[in-house]
Amino acid sequence: MAGDLTAGASVLTGFNPLTDNLSLFLVQLLIIITLSRLISAGLAYLHQPRVIAEVIVGILLGPSALCRIPAFANNVFPASSKPLLKLVADFGLILFLFLVGLEIDPAGLLKSAKLATSISLAGIAVPFALGVGVSKLIYELIEIPDVLEAGKAAPPFLSFTLFIGCAMSITAFPVLARMLTERKLLGTKVGQSTMAAAAIDDVIAWILLILVVALINNPANSVVAVYVFLLVVAWFIFLWFAVRPIIIRIVKYNNPDPNSHEISPFTIFAMFFVVIVSATFAQMLGIHAIFGSFLAGIIMPHEDGFAAKITGKIEDLVSVLFLPLYFTYSGLNTRIDQLSDGVSWGMVVLVIATAMAGKIFGCTFASKISGLNWRESWTVGFLMSTKGLVELIVLNLGLSAGVISVRVFTICVVMALVTTFVTMPVVTFIYP
């Protein structure tokens, strides 16, 4: 078991560095970011996002592969080290969801609302309905046997089915933005429609998820869950109408030159103060700190490129160091070895088919009705089916809350990887 470094301990005196908490964490971090970079470099030739490589690294390092070797599991990724790994990864996730919120410009959404709203609503409603439909089968064939085998109480079916519906409805807005940038589609009608629809989709999905998480954490008292949800809404209103004007004044007073890429230290302090307070408030309400940081990102001003400047300051740190930790941790929880029978793999196929069909057909037909041609509509449909890293965040919330078992989590992780992996090849074929 790892502990703190003792006085005089050194590799020169025969001390095992892997028994020191900090040394072990640094070794884990080095392994994770190096393997993630190597695998993502290979997947880049297939135009695949980095999140796929990071989850693959977690699966390779986890109990499905290398952690099956006792010496590796006990020394490099011992169970005692995972709480620290998760703590650092969760902090990185708070910063990442702040960046996701920063990418959503409410003023920009209003301009594209007419076309994007119908696509977004179809992209939420159809997969949500299909997810709720198949959740009964997953609950009875996978979830119930798993929790009984583990000697635990089964989660309420309502919480389970709502969570699966939300998981099916997610679109990975950050991954989608990078895909459209790489394909040089951001300036096209397809790109603008998809980005606006995905942003609205994300906002609606996160609102639904806040309510679902509140219900999960208060299974015996749905009234408390409603109060929690209403408090979050009230908090966002407070942030928008009370805090946002103050942030705007701070930005203008401390950064008088809008053409400068520099941001004053006090402005950065004020921004992080809001992020941390909002994240703390959400965590204390019993949902998750990431919801608070997401709301803090949305209320940040976009005037004079402020949001873009902030993103440039912290995005590389988050994407290079923190995100690989989080998604590798997701991979460590993924148990491919538990998908050992026909029922499990049948559920994998069903979940993938349901997730893709709901998004693709719902968004494609909504796009056609909104005025796009069939080629553009199918492109929007496949782009909106991207799950990626946002889906994995949602799945981890469900796993940590005990609403889904490890096997259901693994099935949904495979679905997220497949839906993300197929997007770029298909879009390249349809819309070259």
C-alpha positions in Angstrom: 0.0 0.0 0.0 1.3 3.4 -0.9 1.9 6.0 1.8 3.7 9.3 2.3 7.5 9.6 1.7 9.5 9.1 4.9 12.6 11.0 5.9 15.7 9.7 4.2 13.8 7.5 1.8 15.5 7.3 -1.6 15.9 4.8 -4.5 19.6 5.0 -3.6 18.9 3.4 -0.2 16.6 0.7 -1.7 13.3 2.5 -1.2 10.5 1.5 -3.6 9.2 4.7 -5.1 5.8 3.0 -5.9 5.1 2.9 -2.2 5.0 6.7 -2.0 1.7 8.4 -2.9 3.2 11.2 -4.9 5.7 9.1 -6.7 3.1 6.5 -7.6 0.7 9.2 -8.9 3.4 10.8 -11.0 4.3 7.4 -12.5 0.6 6.7 -13.3 0.3 10.1 -14.9 3.4 9.6 -17.0 2.1 6.2 -18.2 -1.4 7.5 -18.9 -0.4 10.7 -20.9 2.3 8.9 -22.8 0.2 6.0 -23.9 -2.7 8.3 -24.7 -0.5 10.4 -26.9 1.0 7.4 -28.7 -2.4 5.7 -29.4 -4.1 9.0 -30.4 -1.3 9.7 -32.9 -2.1 6.4 -34.6 -5.9 7.0 -34.5 -5.3 10.5 -35.9 -4.7 8.9 -39.3 -8.3 7.7 -39.1 -9.5 11.2 -38.1 -10.5 9.9 -34.6 -10.8 12.2 -31.5 -8.3 11.8 -28.7 -11.0 10.6 -26.2 -11.1 7.2 -28.0 -7.4 6.7 -27.3 -7.8 7.8 -23.7 -10.5 5.3 -23.0 -8.6 2.6 -24.8 -5.6 3.3 -22.6 -7.8 2.9 -19.5 -9.2 -0.4 -20.8 -5.7 -1.7 -21.5 -4.4 -0.6 -18.0 -7.6 -1.8 -16.3 -8.9 -5.2 -15.1 -9.8 -6.2 -18.7 -6.1 -6.4 -19.6 -2.9 -5.4 -17.7 -4.5 -5.3 -14.3 -5.3 -9.0 -14.7 -1.6 -9.4 -13.9 -1.3 -9.2 -10.1 2.2 -7.7 -10.0 1.1 -4.8 -12.3 -2.3 -4.3 -10.5 -0.7 -4.3 -7.0 2.2 -2.1 -7.8 1.3 0.3 -10.6 -2.5 0.7 -10.1 -3.3 -0.6 -6.6 -6.8 -0.1 -5.3 -5.5 2.3 -2.7 -4.3 4.8 -5.3 -7.6 5.1 -7.2 -9.2 7.7 -4.8 -6.4 10.2 -5.4 -6.5 9.5 -9.2 -10.3 10.1 -9.2 -10.0 13.3 -7.1 -7.5 14.9 -9.5 -9.5 13.6 -12.5 -12.7 15.1 -11.0 -11.0 18.5 -10.5 -9.9 18.4 -14.2 -13.5 17.5 -15.2 -14.7 20.6 -13.3 -12.4 22.7 -15.5 -13.4 20.9 -18.6 -17.1 21.4 -18.1 -16.4 25.1 -17.5 -14.8 25.1 -20.9 -17.8 23.3 -22.4 -20.0 26.0 -20.9 -17.7 28.7 -22.3 -18.2 27.3 -25.9 -21.9 27.8 -25.6 -22.7 31.4 -26.7 -26.4 32.2 -25.7 -26.5 35.1 -28.2 -25.3 32.8 -31.0 -27.8 30.2 -30.1 -30.7 32.8 -30.5 -29.5 33.6 -34.0 -29.7 29.9 -35.1 -32.6 29.0 -32.9 -35.2 28.7 -35.7 -33.4 26.0 -37.6 -31.5 24.4 -34.8 -34.3 24.0 -32.2 -36.3 21.4 -34.3 -33.2 19.4 -34.9 -32.2 19.6 -31.3 -35.6 18.6 -30.0 -35.8 15.7 -32.4 -32.3 14.7 -31.3 -33.4 14.6 -27.7 -36.9 13.3 -27.9 -36.5 10.4 -30.3 -33.4 8.8 -28.7 -34.8 9.5 -25.2 -38.0 7.6 -26.0 -36.1 4.7 -27.6 -33.8 4.6 -24.6 -36.7 4.4 -22.2 -38.1 1.7 -24.4 -35.1 -0.6 -24.3 -34.2 0.2 -20.6 -36.8 -2.4 -19.4 -34.9 -5.1 -21.2 -31.5 -3.9 -19.9 -32.9 -3.6 -16.4 -34.3 -7.1 -16.3 -31.5 -9.0 -18.2 -28.4 -7.1 -17.0 -29.0 -4.7 -14.1 -31.0 -6.9 -11.8 -28.8 -10.0 -12.1 -25.7 -7.9 -11.5 -26.9 -6.1 -8.4 -28.3 -9.4 -6.9 -24.9 -11.1 -7.5 -23.2 -8.2 -5.8 -25.6 -8.4 -2.9 -26.9 -4.9 -3.4 -30.3 -3.4 -3.7 -31.5 -2.7 -7.2 -31.9 0.9 -8.1 -35.5 2.2 -8.6 -36.6 1.5 -12.2 -37.7 5.1 -12.7 -34.2 6.4 -12.0 -32.7 3.7 -14.2 -34.9 4.2 -17.1 -34.6 8.1 -17.0 -30.9 7.8 -16.8 -30.7 5.4 -19.8 -32.9 7.8 -21.7 -30.6 10.7 -20.9 -27.5 8.7 -21.9 -29.0 7.9 -25.3 -29.8 11.6 -25.8 -26.4 13.1 -25.3 -24.4 14.7 -28.2 -20.7 15.3 -27.6 -20.6 19.1 -28.3 -16.8 19.6 -27.7 -15.9 16.5 -29.9 -18.3 17.7 -32.5 -16.8 21.2 -32.6 -13.3 19.7 -33.2 -14.6 17.3 -35.9 -16.3 20.2 -37.8 -13.1 22.3 -37.5 -10.9 19.5 -38.9 -13.4 18.9 -41.8 -13.6 22.7 -42.4 -17.3 22.6 -42.1 -17.9 25.2 -39.4 -18.6 27.9 -41.9 -21.1 25.8 -43.9 -24.9 25.6 -43.4 -24.4 22.0 -42.2 -21.7 23.0 -39.7 -23.6 26.0 -38.3 -26.9 24.0 -38.0 -25.2 21.1 -36.3 -23.2 23.2 -33.9 -26.3 25.2 -32.8 -28.4 22.1 -32.5 -25.7 20.3 -30.5 -25.4 23.3 -28.2 -29.1 23.4 -27.5 -29.1 19.6 -27.3 -26.4 19.7 -24.6 -28.1 22.4 -22.6 -31.4 20.4 -22.6 -29.7 17.1 -21.8 -27.8 18.6 -18.9 -31.0 20.1 -17.5 -32.6 16.7 -17.7 -29.6 15.1 -16.2 -29.6 17.5 -13.2 -33.2 16.4 -12.6 -32.3 12.7 -13.0 -29.3 13.0 -10.7 -31.4 14.8 -8.1 -34.0 11.9 -8.3 -31.2 9.3 -8.0 -29.8 10.9 -4.9 -33.2 11.3 -3.3 -35.0 8.1 -4.3 -37.3 8.1 -1.3 -38.4 11.7 -1.6 -39.1 13.1 -5.1 -40.1 16.4 -3.6 -36.5 17.0 -2.4 -35.4 16.2 -5.9 -37.7 18.9 -7.4 -36.4 21.4 -4.8 -32.9 20.6 -5.7 -33.7 21.1 -9.4 -35.5 24.4 -8.7 -32.5 25.6 -6.6 -30.2 24.9 -9.5 -32.5 26.9 -11.8 -32.5 29.7 -9.3 -28.8 29.6 -9.0 -28.4 30.0 -12.8 -30.7 33.0 -12.8 -28.7 34.5 -10.0 -25.4 33.9 -11.9 -26.9 35.4 -15.1 -28.5 38.5 -13.7 -26.3 39.3 -10.6 -22.9 37.8 -11.2 -22.5 38.1 -15.0 -22.8 41.9 -15.0 -20.1 42.1 -12.4 -17.8 39.8 -14.4 -18.4 42.0 -17.5 -17.4 45.1 -15.5 -14.3 43.4 -14.2 -13.3 42.4 -17.7 -13.7 45.8 -19.2 -12.0 47.6 -16.3 -9.0 45.3 -16.0 -8.6 44.6 -19.7 -9.1 47.9 -21.5 -7.5 46.8 -24.8 -9.9 44.3 -26.5 -7.3 43.5 -29.1 -4.8 42.2 -26.5 -4.5 38.5 -25.8 -3.5 39.2 -22.3 -5.9 38.8 -19.3 -5.2 40.5 -16.0 -4.5 38.2 -13.0 -7.4 39.8 -11.1 -9.8 38.9 -14.0 -8.6 35.3 -13.9 -9.0 35.2 -10.1 -12.5 36.5 -10.4 -13.4 34.0 -13.1 -12.0 31.0 -11.1 -13.7 32.3 -7.9 -17.0 32.1 -9.7 -16.3 28.7 -11.1 -15.2 27.2 -7.7 -18.1 28.8 -5.8 -20.6 27.5 -8.4 -19.1 24.0 -8.4 -19.1 24.0 -4.6 -22.8 25.0 -4.5 -23.7 22.2 -7.0 -21.8 19.6 -5.0 -23.4 20.7 -1.7 -26.8 20.4 -3.3 -26.0 16.7 -3.9 -25.8 16.7 -7.7 -22.2 17.1 -8.9 -19.7 20.0 -8.9 -19.4 19.7 -12.8 -23.0 21.1 -13.2 -21.9 24.2 -11.3 -18.8 24.8 -13.4 -20.9 24.2 -16.5 -23.3 27.0 -15.5 -20.4 29.3 -14.6 -19.0 28.8 -18.1 -22.3 29.7 -19.8 -22.5 33.1 -18.0 -19.0 34.2 -19.0 -19.1 37.1 -21.5 -18.2 36.4 -25.1 -17.7 40.1 -26.0 -14.2 41.1 -27.4 -13.3 37.4 -27.6 -13.0 37.0 -23.8 -14.3 33.4 -23.8 -11.9 32.5 -26.5 -9.0 34.0 -24.6 -9.9 32.1 -21.4 -10.2 28.9 -23.3 -6.7 29.5 -24.8 -5.3 30.0 -21.3 -6.4 26.7 -19.8 -7.5 24.3 -22.6 -4.1 22.8 -23.3 -3.5 22.0 -19.6 -6.9 20.4 -19.3 -6.7 18.4 -22.5 -3.1 17.2 -22.1 -3.1 16.5 -18.3 -6.5 16.2 -16.8 -8.8 14.7 -19.4 -6.5 11.7 -20.1 -6.7 11.0 -16.3 -10.5 11.1 -16.2 -11.1 9.0 -19.3 -8.4 6.5 -18.3 -10.2 6.3 -15.0 -13.3 5.5 -17.0 -11.4 2.8 -18.8 -10.2 1.4 -15.5 -13.9 0.9 -14.5 -14.7 -0.7 -17.8 -14.9 -4.5 -17.6 -14.8 -5.9 -21.1 -14.2 -9.3 -19.5 -17.7 -9.2 -18.0 -19.3 -9.2 -21.4 -18.8 -13.0 -21.5 -22.1 -14.3 -22.8 -24.5 -13.9 -25.7 -27.0 -11.8 -23.7 -24.4 -9.2 -22.9 -23.2 -8.8 -26.5 -26.8 -8.8 -27.6 -27.4 -5.9 -25.3 -24.3 -4.2 -26.8 -25.7 -4.4 -30.3 -29.1 -3.3 -29.1 -27.8 -0.3 -27.3 -25.6 0.8 -30.2 -28.4 0.4 -32.7 -30.9 2.3 -30.5 -28.5 5.1 -29.7 -27.5 5.6 -33.4 -31.0 5.1 -34.8 -32.6 7.6 -32.5 -30.1 10.4 -33.2 -29.6 9.7 -36.9 -33.2 9.3 -38.0 -34.6 11.9 -35.6 -32.1 14.6 -36.6 -32.0 13.7 -40.3 -35.8 14.0 -40.8 -35.9 17.2 -38.6 -33.1 18.7 -40.8 -35.0 17.8 -44.0 -38.2 19.4 -42.7 -36.2 22.5 -41.7 -35.0 23.0 -45.3 -31.7 21.1 -45.7 -31.4 18.7 -48.6 -31.0 15.0 -48.0 -27.2 14.9 -48.2 -26.9 17.7 -45.7 -29.6 16.2 -43.5 -27.9 12.8 -43.3 -24.7 14.5 -42.5 -26.3 16.4 -39.6 -27.9 13.2 -38.4 -24.6 11.3 -38.3 -22.7 14.2 -36.7 -25.4 14.5 -34.0 -25.0 10.8 -33.1 -21.5 11.5 -31.8 -21.3 10.6 -28.1 -17.7 10.8 -27.1 -16.4 12.3 -23.9 -19.7 13.9 -22.7 -21.4 10.5 -22.8 -18.5 9.0 -20.6 -19.0 11.8 -18.1 -22.7 11.0 -17.9 -22.0 7.2 -17.5 -19.5 7.8 -14.7 -22.1 9.9 -12.9 -24.5 6.9 -13.2 -21.9 4.4 -12.0 -20.8 6.4 -9.0 -24.4 7.0 -8.0 -25.1 3.3 -8.2 -27.9 3.6 -10.7 -26.1 1.4 -13.3 -23.9 -1.7 -12.7 -20.4 -2.1 -14.0 -21.7 -4.3 -16.9 -24.3 -1.8 -18.0 -21.6 0.9 -17.7 -19.3 -1.2 -19.9 -22.0 -1.8 -22.5 -22.7 1.9 -22.7 -18.9 2.7 -22.9 -18.6 0.4 -25.9 -21.6 2.2 -27.4 -20.0 5.6 -26.9 -16.8 4.5 -28.5 -18.5 2.9 -31.5 -20.8 5.9 -32.2 -17.9 8.3 -32.0 -15.6 6.1 -34.1 -18.0 5.7 -37.1 -18.9 9.4 -37.3 -16.0 10.8 -39.2 -15.6 8.0 -41.8 -19.4 8.1 -42.6 -19.5 11.9 -42.7 -16.4 12.0 -45.0 -18.2 9.5 -47.3 -21.5 11.4 -47.3 -20.2 15.0 -47.3 -16.7 14.9 -48.8 
